[in-house]
Structures are given as structure tokens and as C-alpha cells.
């Protein structure tokens, strides 16, 4: 089953998207440098039983919270970045890229003592074949953020309170989202600000946020469930666990489920299933969660309902998964995808 739109829903979505350019979002989180290195298998090495790749090209993408920033910018929003990079080449690439795209990078701390998070993926294949990932090398900090670094980030967040329309906490597990920052975000949400949380390991700490966006595995791991069938969890298990998270935290929950779409949990409502948008023949899911967070945040800040925001984010995710790498979705792509769904939903169309 694929998602479709009615004409009136399309008109509503297009109106919501028109508002994106007026919205300023603060993104707090872990900035990652993603690079893809492509090569053609040339021969076997004489030094070891490995294939030698002849270098073709390298592509750089901002990842983690930086990918969320890229998606927000691509969709038309204004973005303040709040995070930390090291004084190294990976950190320089992230800063230069986001600055060139129009992000406000004044909230980024540059620490000579911090190693920028970087992920290098090596892809191999002949000229006329699809490249396959054969190796990934991660560069990670060898320590947690220092107390003075966290304090500096907290002060930058406090300076922006009242000047930001919506917040995103993009937590990939590197401890930048301190308890104080989470408390500040809880207070913002209590005041009616949109606060969206995307946390790989700490989703149960984000009590009182407007919306949480775990994928299935993050949802189950939050409650200690590690063994999930290869084909994915049953609808019943997702409903049970999603409802449990909703009731525990008081935050609405949007669970992303790969090629099975999404499931939305709101207070006082039954769980709502959102079918996949676009094709089930997915190219690359890398960064799709960041796209979902971005579209949902902007939609909620534009006064969309939670269900509208979830459906619009689902359309954005359908666009993203057809792109290789952590590429952002742009406003014109989202508009075109929504228009196609409305066309398919007309009587007599399939």
C-alpha cells in the first residue's frame, strides 16, 4: 500500500510549505563529516590478499545534526547551528559547507581538544556497475565533551531562547545534549515552542518534547528489546512499544519503519499508520531520519497538525531514499512529490 493525497490535502501542504522560509530553527547536536570515496577494482595486491581500488572521486556530505541542518535549509528554513567541531580538516569542511549553504554557524564551538566525528565510506565497482560499500572507517572523539565546552554550548542556547521558532535535538550519542540543554528544551516545549527530539540512545530522557522520531530499532532498544525478526517487528509490537513511550514521556512519537512507512502516536488517539510514500525500491536510507525530523519540525512550526506534519515528513523521506548518500531534500522536490501523490490519488488513477 502506497500513500496518496487528496487535492485539498495537497493545497494545505503547499500552503504549509510556503511558510517554511519564515521559520528559524535551532539545531543542537552532533555534527558529522560524511565522505564517500569511489574506486574501480584494478587488481589483487601483492602485499596482502586484498583488492586494489583505483581512485575515481570523493564526495563530501554533512552528516548527523549537520545533515538535519542541510535538510532544513533545503526545505527553505533558516537555521542556527549549535554543536562542536575540532580544529581539523573534517571540522573545517562541515563549517565551510554549512556556511556556504546559508546556515548561521555562530553557535558552533571549535575546540582544539575535540576530534570531529567523521565517517569515510569506500565504494567499489566497475564503470558500468552499481558501486557497493566495501569498507567504512569512523573517526570519533576519544573523550566526552569537557565541562567548559558543554557550558559554552549551554550559554549559546540560552542566548537564543525567545529568538528561535522551533528546536531540534539531534543526538547521535556523543554527549553534547547535556541534562541542562534537555531541561531548557523541555521548558521551551512547555511554553508552546516546537521541540523535536531525535536520539539514537537516549530517547527516554526527552520527556515533554513536542515530538520524538525514533526508528523501530531505537524504539525497541530504549526498552531493552534487542532481538527483532529480520523482516522487522510486527505492527502489534510497534503499537505496544510506541504507546508505552508516549505514556511514559508525554511526548508524541513518530516511529519510522523503513519501507513500511511510519506510525504516529499522539495523546488521546489511536496509533495511526502512514504508508510509504513513493517507491519501495529504495536506493539509500542514509540520513532519511534527518529528513523526517526536518520536514516535521518545519511543518509543526508552520502550525500543521501532528498528523499533517507526519504525512509531509513521510513524503520528504520518500524523496530522500531515492538519493545515494546523505543528500538533503529541497523544497521544489517536496512540492513535486506531493503533487505526484495527489495525481495518483485522483479517481481513475493508480
Number of C-alpha atoms within 10 A of each C-alpha: 10 14 17 24 19 16 16 10 14 20 15 13 22 15 12 20 22 13 16 22 16 14 19 21 26 24 27 29 26 25 31 26 26 24 22 19 18 20 21 18 15 13 11 12 11 9 6 8 8 10 14 16 18 13 14 11 9 14 12 18 20 27 26 24 26 29 29 32 34 29 28 32 25 22 26 21 24 22 24 22 26 25 25 27 26 18 16 14 14 23 23 15 17 24 24 12 17 20 14 10 13 16 21 18 16 12 21 19 20 19 16 11 15 22 21 26 22 23 18 18 20 20 20 23 17 12 11 6 9 10 15 14 14 10 11 13 11 11 14 14 15 9 11 13 18 12 9 9 18 21 15 14 23 21 12 17 21 12 11 12 14 10 10 19 19 25 27 25 27 27 22 19 14 15 16 24 23 14 13 12 20 19 16 16 28 19 15 21 21 14 9 11 20 26 29 28 28 25 23 18 15 17 20 16 15 24 22 22 27 25 29 29 26 24 19 22 18 21 24 20 16 18 12 9 12 11 10 13 8 6 6 13 15 10 11 9 12 19 18 11 17 25 19 14 22 21 14 12 17 17 24 24 28 30 26 26 19 19 17 17 22 23 22 25 26 20 13 6 8 11 18 14 17 22 19 23 26 23 13 16 9 16 13 14 18 17 23 30 22 27 32 28 30 29 30 30 30 32 26 23 24 22 13 18 13 21 17 18 25 28 28 26 26 26 27 31 29 27 24 30 26 18 17 13 23 27 22 27 26 18 22 13 16 25 18 12 18 27 20 15 20 20 17 17 16 13 7 6 8 8
